Amino acid sequence: MKILVCISHVPDTTSKITFTNDNTTFNTAGVQFIINPYDEIALSKAVDLAADGASSITVITVGDASTEATLRKALAIGADSAVRVDAQPLDAWFVANQIAAYARANSFDLILTGRESIDYNGGQVAGMLGELLGLPSVSIAKSLSVENGQARVEREIEGGKEIITASLPLVAGTAEGVAEPKIANMRGIMSARTKPLEVIAPIAVEPLTKIEVYDTPPARGNVKLIDENNIDELVHLLHTEAKVI
């Protein structure tokens, strides 16, 4: 089975985020980048599925040379090869088209993404990939198993769970629960240095969206502390000042 895992290169949540050029450009100076955690779950699931020794894992990202450290980490975790589309990820439509072009040319049995990236939280790429490739696509998968060319996917819906079966090839956007994130061991780190990392040119695609400006959340206001035993005062303030009741 050939597995393609789509990797996003995202800022660590502990990074201090700032913007430049009148809040139109994300400032990457001093920011630590990591594998998108949901994509890391997808990669970990791929490693589990490939444990039979009969499967191969390729990871792909859209980005400049700075993303190669992230791809090398994915190789250390267990991917067999990596591909970098040499372009800035302008929006989900642009990214999905780049990945679809590569997938179309290389015929994968299973394409895994995270449910969303933690930077823009769009959650669009998995669905777009399915549409572009003409494949079934299931998003926010909480469980995934593959046997005899059939995938069984479980996902949460309002009021319960939904279980879906589909023939491969398939696109799945994974969430927590699909697999436990894996930590690269020393052997994996050493072998990642020699595993193939291919850089390919992007295809011509016009993005559908453009970021006009970034904005940060407002600063927290002053906090008023109420004695835990003074319930009447708490209710009064919630009603007259906070106006939430």
Secondary structure, 3 states (H helix, E strand, C coil): CEEEEECCEEECCCCCCEEECCCCEEECCCCCEEECHHHHHHHHHHHHHHHHCCCEEEEEEEECHHHHHHHHHHHHHCCCEEEEEECCCCCHHHHHHHHHHHHHHHCCCEEEEECCCCCCCCCCHHHHHHHHHCCCEEEEECEEEEECCEEEEEEEECCEEEEEEEECCEEEEECCCCCCCCCCCHHHHHHHCCCCEEEECCCCCCCCCCCCCCCCCCCCCCCCCCCCCCHHHHHHHHHHCCCCC
